[in-house]
Amino acid sequence: MRDAPIPNPAWNRAASWRRILLIALVLLPTIAASRTMAALLPSRGGTALELLLVVVFAVLFAWISVGFWTASMGFVLLLFKNNRFSVSRACEGMDLTIADKSARTAVLIPIYNEDVRRVLAGLRTVYTSLGKTGSSDRFDFFLLSDTTDPDIWVAEEEGWHRFCREENASGRVFYRRRSSNSRRKSGNVADFCRRWGKNYRYMIVFDADSIMAGTTMVRMVQIMEARPDMGILQTPPAGVNRETLIARAQQFANHVYGPMFAAGLHFWQLGDAQYWGHNAIIRTEPFMKHCQVPRLPGKGPLAGDILSHDFVEAALMRRAGYGVWLAYDLGGSWEETPPTLLDELKRDRRWCQGNLQHMRLIFTRGFFPAHRALFLNGILSYGSALLWLAFLLLSSAQAVAEVFFEPVYFTGTKTLFPQWPVWHPHWALTLLGSTAVLLFLPKLFSMVLILLKDPPARSFGGRANLASGILLEVGLSTLLAPVRMIFHSLFVAATLLGKSVGWGTQSRDDRGSSWSEAVSAHWWGTLFGALWGALVYLANPSFFPWISPIVVSLVLSGPLSVFTSRASLGRAFRNAGLLLIPEEVELPAELAALEENLRRPEPYSPFAIPGREGFLRAVTEPLVHALHTSLLLRYRKGAPAAEAAQEHLVEKALAGGPGSLTAGEKMKLLKDPRHLAELHRRVWELEDREAAALWGLVLPPAGRG
C-alpha cells in the first residue's frame, strides 16, 4: 500500500500524558466547585431538585473548564513558540517546489445552489494565486455540483466554460453535476473519489466560500509528502468579507481568540485532531479505502445519512492508522461567516442534528478515545445549551419553591436544635468569580498575545480599538447568548423527538434580516422570556435580578436579530475603527484579487437575457444550448408515457412561455437533450411577436425583411 502509516508514532506518548493532565485539570476544580454549589443551597443538595441542580452545574462547569484549559495551553504554546510537534516544521526552509511530479492534488469545490458569480470569483482567485507558486501543474480543480435550481445549473455550466476559455484552463478545471445528490456533501466527495480519486495522491476540500493562498496549498502538499503517517491536515480558516454587525463580531472573535484556541487544540489533540469538512488536505487512497461514512440504520433524525460527516471521517482515518493534524500556525486560509443571526441558527440546526447523530457512534469498535471525546464534545456543543436552560429553570424553580414551601427546620431524627439555613456570601462570590475567570480570562490572554506579537496592535486598529473591540464582542455575545441557548435547546429537543432537518442553501451576502422574518423566528422566544420573568418577579422579586439579563435578551431577541444583521451598522463600527481584523488593515493579495474578480463585468451577449435566467438562456441562446446539451449524458428514449409527458411539457412551454413551467418541469427538460432541442428549434420558429418575446427574442416589425 502506498504511503503506509508509521505504527506508534512518537507523539502518542506525549498525547497520553497531556490528556491525563487535562482530565485532572478539569475534574478536580469541577468537584470542588460542585461541593461549593451544593453547600450554597438551602438543603445542601439534599433534595432531588437540588441534587439535579448540582449535577447539571457540574457538567457545565467541566464543559467550560475544557475551553479554559484549551485556551491556556494555546497561550503558553504561542507565547514561548517552541513546539516540537508543529506540522509546519516539516516544510521549513523549502521553496515552493513540489519535487515529486506524481504528487498530484485535486482541489474539490462542492456547490449546491450557490451564487455562481461568487464561486467563480473564488475559483479564479485561488487558481491565479496557485499559478504564482510555479507548482500549479500539480493541481487540478473540480467544481462538483449538487445544484437543484435549473437557472443556477445552466449558469454554472456557462461560468465554468467561460473560465476555462479565459484562463486557458481546459484540462485543469473540471465541472460535474450529479444527477442524484444523495448523502449531500459527503456523497458528492465520495462520487469524485469513485470516478477520479485514483488519479490523485491528495485532495484539498473547499466550501463554496473558501479562499486559500497558493503558497498555503503548496505547503500543505509538502507537509503531507514529508509525513506519510498523516491522513488529514486541517487548516484553521479565518472569517473575512462580511459587513453585518454580528458577522463582524464573529470575524473579530475568530481573529483575536481563534489562533490561541487553535494552538490549544493542537496541544491536547496532536495527531487525533478534528476535520472540519473544508480548507483541509486529505490523503486520497486511505480516505477512499477507510473513510466511507456509514448510513445509520433505523428511522428518524438520528438515523440515515450523517450530517456532520467530517468528524466521522477523521475518526475513520485515525482508526486506519493515519494521523489527523491541525496546522494551527499555517495561515492563508479563509472562509465567510453567516451574515445574520437567523442564518447562523439555520446552519446550527443542521449541525445540531449531525452532532447528535454521533451519540450512536461513540462506542464504535476501533475508534480512538480522543475521537470518542470529540464526538462527546460535539454533542455537548449543542446539548450544553439545553443543560444551561435546565440549570436556569431549576434555579428559578428552586427560588419559587422557597416562597411557596415552608422550610423544614426539624428533620425526622430526634434533635434538640433546628437546622437553620445558612447563607455563605463569600462562597457564592468565590463560585461566581471562578466561573467568570474560566469564561473571560482567555480573552485577556488573547489580548496579551496580540500586544506582544503586534505592538501596538496595529493590525486591529491600535491598543484602544483592540480593547474596545473585545468589550463590544463580549457585550454582544452576552446579549445573544440566551437567544442562542433557547434555539439550540429547541434544536436538541426537536431532534430527540424525531423532527428531521432538510438541506438548505446557505446565505452568503449581507442582505440582513427583515422585521417580518425576525418576528416569525423570535415571537415564541420573546413570549417565553416574558412569561418566565413575570413568574419569577411575582413569586420571588429578590431572585429576579439574577435572571434579568436572560429575560431582557429573550424579550428583545427580535430587535437584536434585526439590528445585528444590518450591514450599515457594521460599516459604522468599521469606520470608527472598531471590530477591525488584520485583513481590513492590510488586505492580503488573495482577498484583494477576490474583490477585483467580483467586479469583473458580465461578458457580452447579443441576447438581452439576464444571466440569472439560466433555463431561458439554455432554450434560446444557441451557444448556451449547445454547451448544455453537450454536457448531458447520452440520451436514452424512455417509455411511451414518459415521452408523452415530455412532449406535453414542450407544448406547455410554447403555449405559456417559460413562466408557465415549475422548477421541476424545467429540470426535466434540461435533463432531456432531445426534447430540449425540439423546444429550442420551435422557439426560434415562432412567428408571434408576443410569444417570441417571452423567450427573449425580438422579431422585426411586420412587413420588414
Secondary structure, DSSP 8 states (H G I E B T S, - for coil): -TT---SS-THHHHHHHHHHHHHHHHHHHHHHHHHHHHHHSTTTT-SHHHHHHHHHHHHHHHHHHHHHHHHHHHHHHHHH---TT-GGGGGTT--S----TT--EEEEEEESS--HHHHHHHHHHHHHHHHTTT-GGGEEEEEEE----HHHHHHHHHHHHHHHHHHT-TTTEEEEE-S--TTHHHHHHHHHHHHHGGG-SEEEE--TT-EE-HHHHHHHHHHHHH-TTEEEEE---EE-S--SHHHHHHHHHHHHHHHHHHHHHHHHHTTB----SSSEEEEHHHHHHH-----B-SSSTTSBS-SSHHHHHHHHHHHTT-EEEE-TT---EEE---SSHHHHHHHHHHHHHHHHHGGGTTT-TT--HHHHHHHHHHHHHHHHHHHHHHHHHHHHHHHHHHHHS----S-SS--SS-------HHHHHHHHHHHHHHHHHHHHHHHHHHHHHSTTTGGGT-HHHHHHHHHHHHHHHHHHHHHHHHHHHHHHHHHHTT----------S-----HHHHHHHHHHHHHHHHHHHHHHHHH-TTTHHHHHHHHHHHHTHHHHHHHHT-HHHHHHHHHTT-S--HHHHS--HHHHHHHHHHT------SS---TT-HHHHHHH-HHHHHHHHHHS-------HHHHHHHHHHHHHHHHH-GGGS-HHHHHHHHT-HHHHHHHHHHHHT---HHHHHHTT-----TT--
